[in-house]
Amino acid sequence: MTSNVEATQLTFFTMLSKLKDNDILSLITYSSMDETIYDSLVLNKQRDVDKIIKRFLKINIYGCTNGSAGMETAYSIAKSNFLMTGVNRVVLITDGDLNFGLTEKNQLEEFISKKKETGVFLSVIGTGLSNFKDDKLETLSKNGNGNYFVVNDIEDVQENIYNNNELAIKYDPQ
């Protein structure tokens, strides 16, 4: 079993490895406040991967968990980069303990139901076993045109992220 931090790192690095040159990457963290680490970075893997990994490893986790603020920022950036023939997806990696901002399941359901009208998909990846709020994460994925995975160790990352093509579903406006 790995810690939440290790599971999150494994998940992010695995997802980063699946991206291709010219994919657009944005990275938003959320604690008491949300912070945009990368906004619409057009990826050049040879140039950017080391820099992204180093910056990701410097992220500090602190304060409350305001997931709704982070998702609001993520959807705003995704909408501004929307590709009619590409993958438009927000990926939320969390233990689900959203304890600041919108916190109740009905609030989260209403919030994410409005966001799915943008055509942006939501993938929710739950990490960790302690203080894990599975019901909130299922509500978000079910109502956000998305899917839901749980990762607690490297085997889960291998099975659910690395070998899974559901994270690359293309948006079809028909």
C-alpha positions in Angstrom: 0.0 0.0 0.0 1.3 3.5 -0.8 0.4 6.8 0.7 -2.0 9.3 -0.8 0.9 11.4 -2.0 2.7 8.5 -3.6 -0.5 7.3 -5.3 -1.2 10.8 -6.6 2.4 11.1 -7.9 2.2 7.7 -9.6 -1.1 8.5 -11.2 0.1 12.0 -12.5 3.4 10.7 -13.8 1.6 7.8 -15.6 -0.9 10.2 -17.2 1.9 12.5 -18.2 3.6 9.6 -19.9 0.5 9.0 -22.0 0.4 12.6 -23.3 1.7 13.4 -26.8 3.5 16.4 -28.2 1.1 19.3 -28.8 -1.4 18.1 -26.2 -2.5 20.9 -23.9 -1.7 20.5 -20.2 -3.0 22.6 -17.4 -2.3 21.7 -13.7 -4.4 23.2 -11.0 -4.0 22.5 -7.3 -6.6 23.2 -4.7 -6.3 23.5 -0.9 -7.8 26.4 0.9 -7.3 28.2 -2.4 -6.8 27.0 -5.9 -3.5 27.7 -7.7 -2.8 27.3 -11.4 0.6 25.7 -11.9 0.4 25.3 -15.7 -2.2 27.1 -17.8 -2.6 25.7 -21.3 0.9 24.5 -21.8 1.3 23.1 -25.3 3.4 20.1 -24.6 6.8 19.4 -26.1 7.7 16.2 -24.2 11.4 16.5 -24.9 11.5 20.0 -23.6 8.8 20.0 -20.9 8.6 16.6 -19.0 11.5 17.1 -16.6 10.3 20.7 -15.8 6.8 19.5 -15.2 7.9 16.6 -12.9 10.2 18.9 -10.9 7.4 21.5 -10.5 4.9 18.8 -9.6 7.1 17.4 -6.9 7.4 20.9 -5.3 3.6 21.1 -4.8 2.7 21.6 -1.1 -0.5 20.2 0.3 -2.0 22.5 3.0 -5.2 23.8 4.6 -8.7 22.8 3.6 -9.8 20.9 0.4 -11.7 23.3 -1.8 -12.3 20.9 -4.7 -15.1 23.0 -6.2 -12.7 26.0 -6.6 -10.1 23.8 -8.3 -12.7 22.3 -10.7 -14.2 25.7 -11.5 -10.7 26.9 -12.6 -10.0 23.6 -14.5 -13.3 23.8 -16.4 -12.7 27.4 -17.3 -9.3 26.6 -18.7 -10.7 23.5 -20.5 -13.5 25.6 -22.1 -11.0 28.2 -23.3 -9.0 25.4 -25.0 -11.9 23.3 -26.3 -11.1 21.2 -29.3 -14.1 20.1 -31.4 -12.3 16.9 -32.5 -10.0 16.4 -29.5 -10.1 15.1 -26.0 -11.5 17.7 -23.6 -11.1 16.4 -20.1 -10.7 17.5 -16.5 -9.0 15.0 -14.3 -9.6 15.3 -10.6 -7.2 13.4 -8.3 -8.3 13.4 -4.7 -9.2 11.4 -1.6 -12.6 13.0 -1.9 -12.5 14.8 1.4 -13.9 18.0 -0.1 -14.4 20.0 3.1 -14.4 23.6 1.9 -16.5 25.3 -0.8 -19.1 23.0 -2.2 -19.1 19.9 0.1 -22.5 18.3 0.1 -23.3 15.6 -2.5 -26.4 17.5 -3.8 -24.3 20.7 -4.2 -21.6 18.8 -6.1 -24.1 17.1 -8.3 -25.7 20.4 -9.3 -22.3 22.0 -9.9 -20.9 19.2 -12.1 -24.2 18.7 -14.0 -23.9 22.3 -15.2 -20.3 21.8 -16.1 -20.9 18.7 -18.3 -23.0 20.9 -20.6 -19.7 22.3 -21.8 -18.8 19.0 -23.5 -15.8 18.6 -21.2 -15.5 15.1 -19.7 -14.6 14.5 -16.0 -12.4 11.7 -14.9 -12.2 11.2 -11.1 -9.3 9.3 -9.6 -9.7 8.5 -5.9 -6.5 7.9 -3.9 -5.9 6.6 -0.4 -7.9 4.6 2.1 -7.9 6.9 5.1 -10.6 9.5 5.2 -11.7 8.4 1.7 -15.1 9.9 0.5 -16.0 7.5 -2.3 -19.7 8.6 -2.5 -18.7 12.2 -3.4 -16.3 11.0 -6.1 -18.9 8.7 -7.6 -21.4 11.5 -7.6 -19.0 13.8 -9.5 -18.1 11.2 -12.1 -21.6 10.0 -12.7 -22.9 13.5 -13.2 -19.9 14.9 -15.1 -19.9 12.8 -18.3 -17.0 10.8 -16.8 -15.5 7.8 -15.3 -14.1 6.9 -11.9 -11.1 5.0 -10.8 -9.5 4.2 -7.4 -5.7 4.0 -7.1 -4.0 3.0 -3.9 -0.8 1.4 -5.2 1.3 0.8 -8.3 -0.9 -2.2 -9.4 -4.0 0.0 -9.4 -2.2 2.7 -11.4 -1.1 0.0 -13.9 -4.6 -1.4 -14.2 -6.7 1.7 -14.1 -4.6 4.4 -15.6 -1.7 3.0 -17.7 -3.7 0.2 -19.4 -7.0 2.0 -19.6 -8.0 4.0 -22.7 -11.1 5.4 -21.1 -9.1 8.5 -20.2 -8.8 9.2 -24.0 -12.4 9.2 -25.0 -12.9 11.6 -27.8 -15.7 14.1 -27.7 -18.3 13.5 -30.4 -20.8 16.4 -30.7 -23.4 14.2 -32.6 
